[in-house]
């Protein structure tokens, strides 16, 4: 559940950045939001690409 909340929080932060920048370019996009690294939890550590 904590992972989902962290992911949702990052998306909200990106939407906030979009909201602040839309005056410059309303057509901008936010791409490739993905997990790069995590530690802890039942499944242990994860580092993308390893």
URLINUR-V923343 format. One record per residue. NEAR is the number of other ideal C-beta (glycine too) atoms within 10 Angstrom. Layout:
# URLINUR-V923343
near=NEAR
near=NEAR
This chain:
# URLINUR-V923343
near=5
near=8
near=11
near=8
near=9
near=12
near=13
near=10
near=10
near=12
near=12
near=9
near=10
near=12
near=11
near=10
near=11
near=14
near=9
near=9
near=11
near=11
near=7
near=7
near=9
near=8
near=5
near=11
near=6
near=10
near=6
near=4
near=9
near=7
near=12
near=8
near=10
near=14
near=8
near=9
near=10
near=4
near=8
near=8
near=10
near=13
near=10
near=9
near=5
near=6
